[in-house]
Amino acid sequence: MLALAILTFVSFGWLLVVVGAHQAELTAAMSLDLSQAALLGASLAIGAGIGITSCGPLFDRFSPRPLWSAAALVCGLPLLTVSEDMTYVGALLRIGLAGVGGGAYNTVVNAVVAEHYGSRAPRPLAIVHASATVGAVAGPLLAEALGSRFGWPSSFRILGVMHLLAAGFAWIAPVARTRTRELASASRPLRYSRLLPFMAITFAYVSMEALTTLFAVPFAQLSLGLDPSRGRYAISAFWGGVLLSRIGLTLSPKPLDLRAMVAAGITGAVISAVTLALELPFIELTLGIDGLAIGLVYPLAMALIGEHFPSARGTAIGLAGGAGAVGGSLTPWVAGVLGDGLGPGVAIGMVAACAIIVAAAAGIAHVARRSSPG
């Protein structure tokens, strides 16, 4: 089961960066301005939000195996049809539908691992999310290599094939559920007030991922006067930092809690603010350090949600993931609209603001947990 989760999330990591990595080619092919290009990337997050949120209640009621397989199919099939002559509307639909599938299996994988490992879930979830980071690191590099040899649509098509493989393995793999019928029938109502800080954390964290991935190339080009390839390398560096952060989470001698998210948010905010204020040209280094600072936030949040809301695990994870998807779609669009007038640096400023939200929400959740441990 864990091996299948890793394969699926390697594909998911590549999916997260494929639009940003090919933004220059997509912009040229369809003559897009900055806000249109940002909306193209946001369509992936919009679709993911639909998939993440809708799949949560389904997970609490049905076997995860068909949900996992169907979600991977929904993600992979539209990617196979990406072409150089597709229209802007066609691109939005393809990327959005792929996002629906990716979001749905995101919920399934997070909930399956959290349910299977229980209080030991932070480490295996960190491993799974680290595998997504491997895909995100390799994605821009593969985009560069494949694009120069076979044309930029090849990245999307190979990614589609990977999802078809995941769908096939999910159908035959033993994805067993440890929960008994008695436990399921004893479910308690979800306490939404306690879930809200976690939703704010995922909203802000996915916003940071999306803003960095979608605006690294235009920030490098238009604000720093660098070659677009420097922006692609910076995307890989950012996700490389995220990967190291998640590896660190798996190696931590003691379980981390919400206080680690507070520290991560504060550090990420400082790094982003300094990068923007000083217009530092070594963008690969600064974004890499930023990823190292904040990368543990999402898997740790998912593990803690699974632990804190055991009676409605799928729904809670789905809602938190959906909040993240809203952030991943809304903030890049806002940054794109503002960026047309103020420049792409506004996106880096928004990354700093989102990091502050992570720190504040994690602090609130920590205080609430201590005052009401049950």
VORO-450553 format. One record per residue (C-alpha): x, y, z; chain; residue number from 1; residue in one letter. Coordinates in nm, 2 decimals, padded with zeros to 4 digits. Each point is the difference from the previous one (the first is absolute). Last residue first. Example, Ala and Ser with C-alpha at 12.3 -4.5 7.8 and 13.67 -1.06 7.14 Angstrom:
<nodes>
{node {01.37 -00.11 00.71} 'A' 2 'S'}
{node {-00.14 -00.34 00.07} 'A' 1 'A'}
</nodes>
This chain:
<nodes>
{node {-01.04 01.59 02.42} 'A' 374 'G'}
{node {00.31 00.22 00.06} 'A' 373 'P'}
{node {-00.20 00.32 00.03} 'A' 372 'S'}
{node {00.23 00.28 00.14} 'A' 371 'S'}
{node {00.31 -00.16 -00.15} 'A' 370 'R'}
{node {-00.16 -00.07 -00.34} 'A' 369 'R'}
{node {-00.14 00.36 -00.02} 'A' 368 'A'}
{node {00.34 00.15 00.07} 'A' 367 'V'}
{node {00.16 -00.22 -00.26} 'A' 366 'H'}
{node {-00.27 00.08 -00.26} 'A' 365 'A'}
{node {00.05 00.37 00.06} 'A' 364 'I'}
{node {00.37 -00.02 -00.04} 'A' 363 'G'}
{node {-00.04 -00.21 -00.32} 'A' 362 'A'}
{node {-00.23 00.27 -00.14} 'A' 361 'A'}
{node {00.25 00.28 00.08} 'A' 360 'A'}
{node {00.30 -00.18 -00.15} 'A' 359 'A'}
{node {-00.18 -00.11 -00.31} 'A' 358 'V'}
{node {-00.15 00.35 -00.05} 'A' 357 'I'}
{node {00.35 00.15 00.02} 'A' 356 'I'}
{node {00.11 -00.24 -00.27} 'A' 355 'A'}
{node {-00.29 00.12 -00.21} 'A' 354 'C'}
{node {00.12 00.36 00.03} 'A' 353 'A'}
{node {00.35 -00.09 -00.11} 'A' 352 'A'}
{node {-00.13 -00.19 -00.30} 'A' 351 'V'}
{node {-00.22 00.31 -00.09} 'A' 350 'M'}
{node {00.32 00.21 -00.02} 'A' 349 'G'}
{node {00.15 -00.26 -00.23} 'A' 348 'I'}
{node {-00.31 00.03 -00.22} 'A' 347 'A'}
{node {00.02 00.38 -00.01} 'A' 346 'V'}
{node {00.34 -00.04 -00.16} 'A' 345 'G'}
{node {-00.18 -00.10 -00.32} 'A' 344 'P'}
{node {-00.04 00.37 -00.10} 'A' 343 'G'}
{node {-00.22 00.27 00.14} 'A' 342 'L'}
{node {-00.25 00.05 -00.28} 'A' 341 'G'}
{node {-00.04 -00.34 -00.15} 'A' 340 'D'}
{node {00.12 -00.15 00.33} 'A' 339 'G'}
{node {-00.31 00.11 00.18} 'A' 338 'L'}
{node {-00.22 -00.21 -00.23} 'A' 337 'V'}
{node {00.25 -00.29 00.01} 'A' 336 'G'}
{node {00.05 00.02 00.38} 'A' 335 'A'}
{node {-00.38 -00.01 00.04} 'A' 334 'V'}
{node {-00.02 -00.31 -00.23} 'A' 333 'W'}
{node {00.30 -00.16 00.18} 'A' 332 'P'}
{node {-00.18 00.06 00.33} 'A' 331 'T'}
{node {-00.34 -00.14 -00.10} 'A' 330 'L'}
{node {00.10 -00.34 -00.15} 'A' 329 'S'}
{node {00.25 -00.13 00.25} 'A' 328 'G'}
{node {-00.18 00.15 00.29} 'A' 327 'G'}
{node {-00.32 -00.17 -00.10} 'A' 326 'V'}
{node {00.19 -00.32 -00.04} 'A' 325 'A'}
{node {00.13 00.03 00.35} 'A' 324 'G'}
{node {-00.35 00.05 00.13} 'A' 323 'A'}
{node {-00.10 -00.31 -00.18} 'A' 322 'G'}
{node {00.29 -00.19 00.16} 'A' 321 'G'}
{node {-00.13 00.11 00.34} 'A' 320 'A'}
{node {-00.36 -00.10 -00.10} 'A' 319 'L'}
{node {00.11 -00.34 -00.14} 'A' 318 'G'}
{node {00.22 -00.08 00.30} 'A' 317 'I'}
{node {-00.29 00.07 00.23} 'A' 316 'A'}
{node {-00.25 -00.20 -00.21} 'A' 315 'T'}
{node {00.24 -00.29 -00.03} 'A' 314 'G'}
{node {00.08 -00.01 00.37} 'A' 313 'R'}
{node {-00.35 00.03 00.13} 'A' 312 'A'}
{node {00.02 -00.20 00.33} 'A' 311 'S'}
{node {00.38 00.03 00.02} 'A' 310 'P'}
{node {00.01 00.39 00.01} 'A' 309 'F'}
{node {00.31 00.09 00.20} 'A' 308 'H'}
{node {00.23 -00.28 -00.13} 'A' 307 'E'}
{node {-00.10 00.04 -00.37} 'A' 306 'G'}
{node {00.02 00.37 00.04} 'A' 305 'I'}
{node {00.35 -00.03 00.16} 'A' 304 'L'}
{node {00.12 -00.21 -00.29} 'A' 303 'A'}
{node {-00.14 00.23 -00.26} 'A' 302 'M'}
{node {00.16 00.31 00.17} 'A' 301 'A'}
{node {00.34 -00.18 00.03} 'A' 300 'L'}
{node {-00.02 -00.09 -00.37} 'A' 299 'P'}
{node {-00.08 00.36 -00.09} 'A' 298 'Y'}
{node {00.25 00.19 00.22} 'A' 297 'V'}
{node {00.32 -00.20 -00.05} 'A' 296 'L'}
{node {00.10 00.20 -00.31} 'A' 295 'G'}
{node {00.00 00.35 00.16} 'A' 294 'I'}
{node {00.36 00.07 00.09} 'A' 293 'A'}
{node {00.17 -00.23 -00.26} 'A' 292 'L'}
{node {-00.22 00.15 -00.27} 'A' 291 'G'}
{node {00.11 00.35 00.09} 'A' 290 'D'}
{node {00.36 -00.11 00.00} 'A' 289 'I'}
{node {-00.04 -00.13 -00.36} 'A' 288 'G'}
{node {-00.18 00.32 -00.10} 'A' 287 'L'}
{node {00.29 00.20 00.13} 'A' 286 'T'}
{node {00.27 -00.22 -00.16} 'A' 285 'L'}
{node {-00.16 -00.03 -00.35} 'A' 284 'E'}
{node {-00.08 00.37 00.00} 'A' 283 'I'}
{node {00.36 00.11 00.01} 'A' 282 'F'}
{node {-00.10 00.34 -00.13} 'A' 281 'P'}
{node {-00.11 00.15 00.34} 'A' 280 'L'}
{node {-00.26 00.27 -00.06} 'A' 279 'E'}
{node {00.09 00.15 00.34} 'A' 278 'L'}
{node {-00.36 00.05 00.11} 'A' 277 'A'}
{node {-00.14 -00.30 -00.18} 'A' 276 'L'}
{node {00.25 -00.26 00.12} 'A' 275 'T'}
{node {00.00 00.16 00.35} 'A' 274 'V'}
{node {-00.38 -00.03 00.03} 'A' 273 'A'}
{node {00.00 -00.36 -00.13} 'A' 272 'S'}
{node {00.27 -00.11 00.25} 'A' 271 'I'}
{node {-00.17 00.18 00.30} 'A' 270 'V'}
{node {-00.34 -00.15 -00.08} 'A' 269 'A'}
{node {00.14 -00.35 -00.03} 'A' 268 'G'}
{node {00.17 00.02 00.33} 'A' 267 'T'}
{node {-00.31 00.12 00.18} 'A' 266 'I'}
{node {-00.21 -00.27 -00.16} 'A' 265 'G'}
{node {00.24 -00.28 00.08} 'A' 264 'A'}
{node {00.03 00.10 00.36} 'A' 263 'A'}
{node {-00.38 00.00 00.04} 'A' 262 'V'}
{node {-00.02 -00.33 -00.18} 'A' 261 'M'}
{node {00.25 -00.16 00.24} 'A' 260 'A'}
{node {-00.22 00.12 00.28} 'A' 259 'R'}
{node {-00.29 -00.20 -00.14} 'A' 258 'L'}
{node {00.16 -00.33 00.08} 'A' 257 'D'}
{node {00.31 -00.20 -00.08} 'A' 256 'L'}
{node {00.05 -00.36 00.11} 'A' 255 'P'}
{node {00.34 -00.08 00.15} 'A' 254 'K'}
{node {00.33 -00.11 -00.15} 'A' 253 'P'}
{node {-00.08 00.19 -00.32} 'A' 252 'S'}
{node {00.10 -00.22 -00.30} 'A' 251 'L'}
{node {-00.33 00.00 -00.18} 'A' 250 'T'}
{node {-00.04 00.37 00.05} 'A' 249 'L'}
{node {00.35 00.06 -00.13} 'A' 248 'G'}
{node {-00.09 -00.18 -00.32} 'A' 247 'I'}
{node {-00.29 00.23 -00.02} 'A' 246 'R'}
{node {00.22 00.31 00.02} 'A' 245 'S'}
{node {00.25 -00.14 -00.24} 'A' 244 'L'}
{node {-00.29 -00.05 -00.25} 'A' 243 'L'}
{node {-00.13 00.35 00.05} 'A' 242 'V'}
{node {00.35 00.13 -00.07} 'A' 241 'G'}
{node {00.01 -00.20 -00.32} 'A' 240 'G'}
{node {-00.34 00.14 -00.09} 'A' 239 'W'}
{node {00.14 00.35 00.02} 'A' 238 'F'}
{node {00.31 -00.10 -00.19} 'A' 237 'A'}
{node {-00.20 -00.15 -00.27} 'A' 236 'S'}
{node {-00.21 00.31 -00.03} 'A' 235 'I'}
{node {00.33 00.21 00.00} 'A' 234 'A'}
{node {00.13 -00.21 -00.29} 'A' 233 'Y'}
{node {-00.31 00.09 -00.20} 'A' 232 'R'}
{node {00.05 00.37 00.09} 'A' 231 'G'}
{node {00.36 -00.02 -00.11} 'A' 230 'R'}
{node {-00.11 -00.16 -00.32} 'A' 229 'S'}
{node {-00.21 00.31 -00.07} 'A' 228 'P'}
{node {00.33 00.20 -00.03} 'A' 227 'D'}
{node {00.05 00.28 00.26} 'A' 226 'L'}
{node {-00.11 00.36 00.00} 'A' 225 'G'}
{node {-00.08 00.00 00.37} 'A' 224 'L'}
{node {-00.36 00.13 00.00} 'A' 223 'S'}
{node {-00.12 -00.10 -00.35} 'A' 222 'L'}
{node {00.18 -00.32 -00.07} 'A' 221 'Q'}
{node {00.07 -00.15 00.35} 'A' 220 'A'}
{node {-00.34 00.11 00.12} 'A' 219 'F'}
{node {-00.16 -00.13 -00.31} 'A' 218 'P'}
{node {00.16 -00.34 00.05} 'A' 217 'V'}
{node {-00.06 -00.02 00.38} 'A' 216 'A'}
{node {-00.36 00.11 -00.04} 'A' 215 'F'}
{node {-00.19 -00.33 -00.04} 'A' 214 'L'}
{node {00.20 -00.22 00.23} 'A' 213 'T'}
{node {00.05 00.26 00.28} 'A' 212 'T'}
{node {-00.36 00.11 -00.01} 'A' 211 'L'}
{node {-00.13 -00.35 -00.01} 'A' 210 'A'}
{node {00.22 -00.13 00.29} 'A' 209 'E'}
{node {-00.07 00.31 00.21} 'A' 208 'M'}
{node {-00.38 -00.03 -00.06} 'A' 207 'S'}
{node {00.02 -00.36 00.10} 'A' 206 'V'}
{node {00.14 00.10 00.33} 'A' 205 'Y'}
{node {-00.25 00.29 00.06} 'A' 204 'A'}
{node {-00.31 -00.20 -00.06} 'A' 203 'F'}
{node {00.14 -00.31 00.18} 'A' 202 'T'}
{node {00.07 00.21 00.31} 'A' 201 'I'}
{node {-00.33 00.18 -00.01} 'A' 200 'A'}
{node {-00.18 -00.34 -00.03} 'A' 199 'M'}
{node {00.20 -00.12 00.30} 'A' 198 'F'}
{node {-00.12 00.31 00.19} 'A' 197 'P'}
{node {-00.36 -00.08 -00.10} 'A' 196 'L'}
{node {00.00 -00.37 00.12} 'A' 195 'L'}
{node {-00.05 00.08 00.36} 'A' 194 'R'}
{node {-00.31 00.22 -00.08} 'A' 193 'S'}
{node {-00.12 -00.28 -00.23} 'A' 192 'Y'}
{node {-00.04 -00.25 00.27} 'A' 191 'R'}
{node {-00.10 -00.31 -00.21} 'A' 190 'L'}
{node {-00.30 -00.18 00.15} 'A' 189 'P'}
{node {00.09 -00.33 00.17} 'A' 188 'R'}
{node {00.04 -00.34 -00.18} 'A' 187 'S'}
{node {-00.11 -00.31 00.19} 'A' 186 'A'}
{node {-00.12 -00.17 -00.31} 'A' 185 'S'}
{node {00.34 00.01 -00.15} 'A' 184 'A'}
{node {00.16 -00.14 00.31} 'A' 183 'L'}
{node {-00.25 -00.29 00.00} 'A' 182 'E'}
{node {00.05 -00.06 -00.37} 'A' 181 'R'}
{node {00.37 -00.05 00.06} 'A' 180 'T'}
{node {00.28 00.23 -00.12} 'A' 179 'R'}
{node {00.31 -00.18 -00.14} 'A' 178 'T'}
{node {-00.08 00.06 -00.36} 'A' 177 'R'}
{node {00.19 -00.20 -00.26} 'A' 176 'A'}
{node {00.16 00.13 -00.32} 'A' 175 'V'}
{node {00.11 -00.33 -00.13} 'A' 174 'P'}
{node {00.11 00.10 -00.35} 'A' 173 'A'}
{node {-00.19 -00.10 -00.31} 'A' 172 'I'}
{node {-00.20 00.31 -00.08} 'A' 171 'W'}
{node {00.27 00.24 00.14} 'A' 170 'A'}
{node {00.26 -00.16 -00.23} 'A' 169 'F'}
{node {-00.21 00.07 -00.31} 'A' 168 'G'}
{node {-00.07 00.36 00.11} 'A' 167 'A'}
{node {00.37 00.07 00.08} 'A' 166 'A'}
{node {00.09 -00.13 -00.35} 'A' 165 'L'}
{node {-00.25 00.23 -00.15} 'A' 164 'L'}
{node {00.14 00.29 00.20} 'A' 163 'H'}
{node {00.35 -00.07 -00.13} 'A' 162 'M'}
{node {-00.14 00.01 -00.35} 'A' 161 'V'}
{node {-00.15 00.34 00.05} 'A' 160 'G'}
{node {00.33 00.13 00.13} 'A' 159 'L'}
{node {00.16 -00.12 -00.32} 'A' 158 'I'}
{node {-00.27 00.19 -00.19} 'A' 157 'R'}
{node {00.05 00.33 00.19} 'A' 156 'F'}
{node {00.37 00.00 -00.04} 'A' 155 'S'}
{node {-00.03 -00.09 -00.37} 'A' 154 'S'}
{node {-00.20 00.32 -00.06} 'A' 153 'P'}
{node {00.33 00.20 00.02} 'A' 152 'W'}
{node {00.15 -00.13 -00.32} 'A' 151 'G'}
{node {00.20 -00.33 -00.05} 'A' 150 'F'}
{node {00.36 00.09 00.05} 'A' 149 'R'}
{node {00.02 00.35 00.15} 'A' 148 'S'}
{node {-00.33 -00.05 00.19} 'A' 147 'G'}
{node {00.11 -00.33 00.14} 'A' 146 'L'}
{node {00.32 00.13 00.16} 'A' 145 'A'}
{node {-00.14 00.33 00.13} 'A' 144 'E'}
{node {-00.33 -00.15 00.12} 'A' 143 'A'}
{node {00.20 -00.29 00.16} 'A' 142 'L'}
{node {00.19 00.26 00.20} 'A' 141 'L'}
{node {-00.32 00.18 00.09} 'A' 140 'P'}
{node {-00.16 -00.33 00.12} 'A' 139 'G'}
{node {00.29 -00.15 00.19} 'A' 138 'A'}
{node {-00.04 00.22 00.30} 'A' 137 'V'}
{node {-00.38 -00.03 00.00} 'A' 136 'A'}
{node {00.01 -00.37 -00.04} 'A' 135 'G'}
{node {00.25 -00.04 00.29} 'A' 134 'V'}
{node {-00.22 00.23 00.20} 'A' 133 'T'}
{node {-00.29 -00.23 -00.05} 'A' 132 'A'}
{node {00.23 -00.28 00.14} 'A' 131 'S'}
{node {00.06 00.22 00.30} 'A' 130 'A'}
{node {-00.37 00.01 00.05} 'A' 129 'H'}
{node {-00.01 -00.37 00.02} 'A' 128 'V'}
{node {00.30 -00.01 00.24} 'A' 127 'I'}
{node {-00.15 00.27 00.22} 'A' 126 'A'}
{node {-00.32 -00.20 00.01} 'A' 125 'L'}
{node {00.19 -00.30 00.11} 'A' 124 'P'}
{node {00.17 00.21 00.28} 'A' 123 'R'}
{node {-00.31 00.19 00.12} 'A' 122 'P'}
{node {-00.22 -00.31 00.00} 'A' 121 'A'}
{node {00.12 -00.17 00.32} 'A' 120 'R'}
{node {-00.31 00.12 00.20} 'A' 119 'S'}
{node {-00.22 -00.20 -00.25} 'A' 118 'G'}
{node {00.21 -00.19 -00.25} 'A' 117 'Y'}
{node {-00.29 -00.14 -00.22} 'A' 116 'H'}
{node {-00.24 00.29 00.04} 'A' 115 'E'}
{node {00.26 00.27 -00.07} 'A' 114 'A'}
{node {00.13 -00.19 -00.30} 'A' 113 'V'}
{node {-00.35 -00.06 -00.14} 'A' 112 'V'}
{node {-00.11 00.36 00.07} 'A' 111 'A'}
{node {00.30 00.16 -00.17} 'A' 110 'N'}
{node {-00.02 -00.24 -00.30} 'A' 109 'V'}
{node {-00.38 00.04 -00.05} 'A' 108 'V'}
{node {00.01 00.38 00.04} 'A' 107 'T'}
{node {00.28 00.04 -00.25} 'A' 106 'N'}
{node {-00.18 -00.25 -00.23} 'A' 105 'Y'}
{node {-00.28 00.25 -00.03} 'A' 104 'A'}
{node {00.22 00.30 -00.05} 'A' 103 'G'}
{node {00.19 -00.16 -00.28} 'A' 102 'G'}
{node {-00.32 -00.10 -00.17} 'A' 101 'G'}
{node {-00.16 00.34 00.02} 'A' 100 'V'}
{node {00.33 00.17 -00.10} 'A' 99 'G'}
{node {00.02 -00.21 -00.32} 'A' 98 'A'}
{node {-00.35 00.14 -00.07} 'A' 97 'L'}
{node {00.13 00.36 00.05} 'A' 96 'G'}
{node {00.30 -00.05 -00.22} 'A' 95 'I'}
{node {-00.20 -00.14 -00.29} 'A' 94 'R'}
{node {-00.28 00.25 00.04} 'A' 93 'L'}
{node {00.23 00.30 00.02} 'A' 92 'L'}
{node {00.21 -00.12 -00.29} 'A' 91 'A'}
{node {-00.32 -00.04 -00.21} 'A' 90 'G'}
{node {-00.11 00.35 00.09} 'A' 89 'V'}
{node {00.34 00.13 -00.11} 'A' 88 'Y'}
{node {-00.02 -00.19 -00.32} 'A' 87 'T'}
{node {00.21 -00.31 -00.08} 'A' 86 'M'}
{node {00.26 00.03 -00.29} 'A' 85 'D'}
{node {00.30 -00.12 00.19} 'A' 84 'E'}
{node {-00.17 -00.31 00.14} 'A' 83 'S'}
{node {-00.13 -00.14 00.33} 'A' 82 'V'}
{node {-00.21 -00.31 -00.05} 'A' 81 'T'}
{node {00.19 -00.24 00.23} 'A' 80 'L'}
{node {-00.04 00.25 00.28} 'A' 79 'L'}
{node {-00.37 -00.04 -00.02} 'A' 78 'P'}
{node {00.02 -00.38 00.06} 'A' 77 'L'}
{node {00.24 00.01 00.30} 'A' 76 'G'}
{node {-00.20 00.19 00.26} 'A' 75 'C'}
{node {-00.33 -00.17 -00.04} 'A' 74 'V'}
{node {00.18 -00.33 -00.02} 'A' 73 'L'}
{node {00.18 00.07 00.33} 'A' 72 'A'}
{node {-00.32 00.09 00.17} 'A' 71 'A'}
{node {-00.17 -00.32 -00.12} 'A' 70 'A'}
{node {00.28 -00.22 00.14} 'A' 69 'S'}
{node {00.00 00.17 00.34} 'A' 68 'W'}
{node {-00.38 00.00 00.04} 'A' 67 'L'}
{node {-00.02 -00.36 -00.11} 'A' 66 'P'}
{node {00.25 -00.10 00.27} 'A' 65 'R'}
{node {-00.11 00.23 00.28} 'A' 64 'P'}
{node {-00.30 -00.21 00.10} 'A' 63 'S'}
{node {-00.31 00.22 00.06} 'A' 62 'F'}
{node {-00.16 00.21 00.27} 'A' 61 'R'}
{node {00.27 00.22 00.17} 'A' 60 'D'}
{node {00.19 00.01 -00.33} 'A' 59 'F'}
{node {-00.31 00.14 -00.18} 'A' 58 'L'}
{node {-00.03 00.28 00.26} 'A' 57 'P'}
{node {00.36 00.11 -00.08} 'A' 56 'G'}
{node {-00.02 -00.05 -00.38} 'A' 55 'C'}
{node {-00.21 00.32 -00.05} 'A' 54 'S'}
{node {00.25 00.22 00.17} 'A' 53 'T'}
{node {00.32 -00.12 -00.16} 'A' 52 'I'}
{node {-00.15 -00.03 -00.35} 'A' 51 'G'}
{node {-00.16 00.34 -00.01} 'A' 50 'I'}
{node {00.30 00.16 00.15} 'A' 49 'G'}
{node {00.23 -00.18 -00.25} 'A' 48 'A'}
{node {-00.21 00.14 -00.29} 'A' 47 'G'}
{node {00.05 00.36 00.14} 'A' 46 'I'}
{node {00.37 -00.07 00.06} 'A' 45 'A'}
{node {00.05 -00.11 -00.36} 'A' 44 'L'}
{node {-00.20 00.29 -00.13} 'A' 43 'S'}
{node {00.23 00.23 00.20} 'A' 42 'A'}
{node {00.28 -00.08 -00.24} 'A' 41 'G'}
{node {-00.20 00.11 -00.30} 'A' 40 'L'}
{node {-00.13 00.30 00.21} 'A' 39 'L'}
{node {00.36 00.11 00.05} 'A' 38 'A'}
{node {00.07 -00.02 -00.37} 'A' 37 'A'}
{node {-00.31 00.22 -00.06} 'A' 36 'Q'}
{node {00.11 00.25 00.26} 'A' 35 'S'}
{node {00.35 00.02 -00.15} 'A' 34 'L'}
{node {-00.11 00.05 -00.36} 'A' 33 'D'}
{node {-00.05 -00.29 -00.23} 'A' 32 'L'}
{node {00.09 -00.03 -00.37} 'A' 31 'S'}
{node {-00.12 -00.37 -00.02} 'A' 30 'M'}
{node {00.32 -00.17 -00.11} 'A' 29 'A'}
{node {00.23 00.26 00.16} 'A' 28 'A'}
{node {-00.17 -00.01 00.34} 'A' 27 'T'}
{node {-00.01 -00.38 -00.01} 'A' 26 'L'}
{node {00.37 -00.01 -00.09} 'A' 25 'E'}
{node {00.10 00.25 00.27} 'A' 24 'A'}
{node {-00.22 -00.17 00.26} 'A' 23 'Q'}
{node {00.14 -00.34 -00.06} 'A' 22 'H'}
{node {00.16 -00.05 00.34} 'A' 21 'A'}
{node {-00.29 00.17 00.17} 'A' 20 'G'}
{node {-00.25 -00.22 -00.17} 'A' 19 'V'}
{node {00.19 -00.32 00.08} 'A' 18 'V'}
{node {00.07 00.09 00.36} 'A' 17 'V'}
{node {-00.29 -00.15 00.20} 'A' 16 'L'}
{node {-00.04 -00.29 -00.24} 'A' 15 'L'}
{node {00.36 -00.10 00.06} 'A' 14 'W'}
{node {-00.07 -00.03 00.37} 'A' 13 'G'}
{node {-00.31 -00.19 -00.07} 'A' 12 'F'}
{node {00.19 -00.26 -00.21} 'A' 11 'S'}
{node {00.24 -00.05 00.29} 'A' 10 'V'}
{node {-00.31 -00.01 00.22} 'A' 9 'F'}
{node {-00.15 -00.30 -00.18} 'A' 8 'T'}
{node {00.33 -00.20 00.00} 'A' 7 'L'}
{node {00.05 00.07 00.38} 'A' 6 'I'}
{node {-00.36 -00.10 00.08} 'A' 5 'A'}
{node {00.04 -00.32 -00.20} 'A' 4 'L'}
{node {00.32 -00.08 00.20} 'A' 3 'A'}
{node {-00.18 00.07 00.33} 'A' 2 'L'}
{node {-00.28 -00.24 -00.09} 'A' 1 'M'}
</nodes>
